[in-house]
Amino acid sequence: MSLHYIQHAASDYYQLDDLLTPEEKNLRHQIGEIMVEEVAPIMAEYWEKAEFPHHVIPKFGGLGFAGGPIQGYGCKTVTTTACAVAYAEIARVDPSIGSSILVHSCLATLLIAQHGSEKQKQNYIPLLARLDMISTCKGAPGLRVAKIENKVALRIVQNGDVMFDNVFVPDEDKLPSLTSFQGFVEALSFARIMVAWVSIGVAMGVYDLCNRYVTERKQFGVPLAAFQLTQAKLVRMLGNIQAMFLTGWRLCKLHESGKMTTGHASMGKAWITLRARETVALGRELLGGNGILTDFLVAKAFCDMEPIYSYEGTYEINCLITGREITGIASFKPPTLKKRSFL
């Protein structure tokens, strides 16, 4: 089955597309064309080789979503929802590309916009937002990066062990207003929304392929879709996706209106990735033996969903962040053990 012919319609059962603006739909369509024409034909090969297709990144540069909600400095200032559907559309075919651009955009470009000096903003944001420059400090004296080998997930992403040996950071390269980890919170919260939408995209891609697969694949002379257990799994997957989309969409609207809290973002990321993890596992089951082949989207998505479930805060940590917000009690550390009187 060719990935070139996977359609959106199957996973949009509640016609949630109606919630998007024409601009958001157009951005999604443009990204979808790039993913289907440029990435889908090569992604299994690059995943197997654990190499990154750097040549495809510039194709996204002119679309504007890498600059996110940043105003000025050459950015198109797209809505949170537009960014979200962009990452979902990328992840529908390959979450590695989406994860790489997401980290570049949310944890580098956005941080410079929030905490950088005016000179830093002018020097870096236009290039970063157009994807003409990738956020890295390659070549800095004393900095070494060793590629992490033998990964079983997001193999296209080039993760590395970073080593510092007397690395000197001049004052002009420091972000002036970023003085503590608390300064990362706003950018991390935005990133968690986008990670949630990467998960939505992965789940949609898996469902769309599975829906077609079970209607075309025959067993004992009838389509797999004719079996009751197959239909039950499809409905569970589809229900998850509708709920995930609506939760993610509402999270975007809270962010756009300035009402979103850290707890909102954390719960959204935790719950949506949990449901996405379940959805891709069901999809892998539906494909039987083909569910472990990278020739099909599902096996790769099944593996790739694992780190997505954990990065930008594990499920447990995000639950504790929301738990602190709703109870007023931080439970990240266990209570201090003290001797108790039995009197």
N, C-alpha and C positions, 0 to 999 in steps of 0.2 A: 504493500500500500504506500503510495507516495504522499509525503507530507505537503506537497504542493496543493493538494486538493482538500485539505481540512477546512471546514466551514465554521463560521461563528454561530450560526443559527441554532444549532443543537443545544448548546450550553446556555443560551439566553431564553430559557423557557418562560420566564415571567415578563419578557420584553423590557428588560431593564435598560436596554439601549435608549429607551425613551427619556431616561433621566439625564442623558448627556446632551450638551449643547452641540450645535453644528460644528463649531471650532474643535471641540474635543473629539467628535466623531471623525473629522477630517484628519486630525493628527494621528489618531489610531489607524486610520486607513493607510496613511503614508508610511507609517512604521511597519504595518502589516505587509505591505508590498516589498519593503526592503528585507524583512525577515524571511518571507516565502521565497523570494527570488535569489537573495544573496547568502542567507545563513542556512536555511533548511537543507539545501543540497550538500553542504559541507560539514554540518555540525557533528554528525556521528564520527566522521574521520578525525576531526580536531579533538573531539572528546576522547577517542581511543589513543591518540598521540599525546594527549595532555598538553596541547599547544593552543595558543590564542590567535585567532584570525584578526590580527591588527588592521588589516586592509579594509575591514568592513566598518570600523568605528567612524571614520570621516563621513560616511554616508548619512549618519544621524546628525551631524554638526549643524546643518542649517535648519533643523526642525524646531530648535529652541527649548526643548524640554530639559536639557542638561543644565540650563541656567535657572530652572525652577521659578520660584516666585520672586527672585531678585529683581529689583527695579534699577534701571539704568545700566551703565557700563556695557552697553551692547546687548543686554539680555532682552528677550522678547516678553518676559514677565507673564508666564503662563499660569493658569490656576493650579491649585493643588490637585484638583480632580483631573485636569489634563495631564499632569505629571504621572498621576496614578495609573490612568488608562494606558499611558505610553509604556510604562514599565510592565504592566500586565500583558500588553500586546507583544512586547519583546519576549517575555517569559513564556508565553503561550507556545513559542517555538523553542526558545533556549534561555533558561534563567541565568546562565553564566554571563552572557553578554549584558543582561539587565543588571545583574549584581555588580559587575565591574563599573558600568556607567553610574549606577546608584551610589557606590562608595565615592567615586570621583566627584559627583555632583553634590551629594548631601554632606559628606564628611571632609570635603576640601573646599570646593567652590563656595558653598553656603557658609562655612565657618569664616572664610576670608571676608565675605560680605557682612557678616555679623560682628566680627572682632578685628578685622584688619585695619591698617592705616589707609588713608586716602591714596597714598602712593601705591600701596600693595594692591588695593582694589583696581586702580587704573591699569597697573602692570599685568595683573594676572586674570581678573575675572573675564574680560572679553575673550581671551584665548581659551580659558577653561570652559566657558559656556558654549563656545563653538566647537569644542573638542579638538582644537588645533594644538593644545598642550594637555598632557596628561599629568595629573597631580602626583608627582613623585620627586624625591630629592636625589635622583640618580647622579652619581659622580661626586657627591660631597666627601671631602677628605675624612677618613676614619669610618665611613659608613659602608657596611657590607651586607648584602642580601643573598641568602642561599635559598634556592627554590626548594619547596617542600615536595618531595616525590611520593609516588605510590598512593595517591589519594583515590578513593572510590566514589567521590562525589564532587560536583562542580570542577571536574578535571580540567576544563578549559581555563578556569580562573588560575592565574599564576600567583599562588600564595607563596610567601617566603618567610624564613627566619631572619629577623633583622638584628644585626649586631652593631654596636656602637663602640668605637675605640677612640677615646679622646675627641669626640666630635664637637666642634665649636659652632655655635649658632650666633651670628652677629645680631646686634639689636635690631637692625633694619629688617631682619627675617622673622622676628618674633611678632605674634599677633598682640598688639598693645593691650586690648581689653580682656584677653583670655588669661585669667590669673589663677583659675582653679578648675577642677573637673565640672563644677556646676555650670561653667560657661558652655559646656558641650550639650547640656540638656535639651535646649531648644532644637539644635541640629539633629540630635539623636531621636527626638520625638518625631520630627519630620521624616527622618530616615525609616523609623519603625512603621509609619504609614505606608511608605513606598515598599518596604519589605512585605508587608501584608498584601499589597497589590501584586507583587511578584508571585506570591503564593496563589492568589486568585487566578493569575494568568496560567500558572503551571496546571492548576486543577481544571481550568477550562480547556486547555490544550489536550489534556489526558481524556477528559470526557468526550470532547468532539471526535477524537480518534476512536475511542472505544465504541461510541454510538454507531459509527459507520462500520467498524470492524465486525460487531456482532450481527449486524444486518446483512453483511456480505458473506461472512464465513459460515459455511454449512457443516453440520454434524448429523450423521444419520439421515441425510437428505433434507434437513430443515435448517433454517438460520439459527445461530446461537441465540438470537433475540427472541426466539419462540419459547425458550425455557423460562419457567417461573423464577428460578433463582437468578438468572441473568437480569431479568427485568427488575427484580427487587434491588439488586446492586446498582443498576443504572439509576433508579429512583433515589436511592440514598446519596449517590454522587451528585445528582442534579439538585436535590434539596440542599445539600451542603453548599453548592456553588451559589444558589440564589441567596441564601442567608449570608454567605461570605461577602458577596457583592454588595448587598444592602448595608451590611455593617461597615464595609470599607468606604462606601459612598457617603454614609452619614459621618464617618470620621473625617473625610475630606471637607465636608461642609462645616463641621465644627472648627476645623483648622482655618478655613477661609474666613469665618466670621469672628475669629479670635477667641472662641469659647473653649477650644480644646485644652485639656489638661494633660500632664504627663501620664496620669493614670488612664485617661482615655486611650492614648496612643499605645500604652503598654498592654492593656487588655485587648485592644484590637489586634495587635501583632500576635499576642499569645494565642488567642482563640482562633483567629483566621488560619494561622499556620498549623494549628492542631487539626482543624477540619480539613485543610488541604492535604496534610499527611495521610489522614484516613482515606480521603478521596483517591489519591494516587495509588494507595495500597489496594483499594478495591478495583481500580483500573488494571493494575498488574495481574490480579486474579482473573479478570475477565479475558485476558489475552492468553491464558494458559501458558504453554511452552514459549510462545512468542513474547510473553511478558518479561522474559529475561534477555531479549536480544536488543542490542542498540540500534538495529535496523528499524525498530519501531520506537516511537516517541516515549512510550510508557516506561520501559526499563530504565532509560536514562533519567526520565523525570522522577521515577521512584527513588533513585540514588540521590539525585540533585536536591530533592525536597528535604533530605535529612539535615544538611547544614543550614538551609534556609530556616528550618524550624528552630535552630539554635543560635544563629548569629543575630546581631543587634539585640542581644539580651535573650537568654534561654527562656523557655516557657516558665520555669519556676521563678526566675528573677523578675520577669515582667509581671507575674501574678503577685509577687511580693510588693512591687512598686504600686500596683493598683490597690492591693490590700492595705498598704500604709495610708493611701489617700482616702479610702472609704471608712477606715476604722480610726485613723489618727495614731496608730501604733506601728512603729517600725519593728519588723521581726526578722531582719536580715541576719542577726546574730542570735544565738540561743541565749536565754536568760542566764545570768551569772549563777553558778551553782554555789549555794550557801548551805552550811549545816543548819538543819531545822530541828527545832525542839519538838519532842513528841508529847510535851505537856499540854 
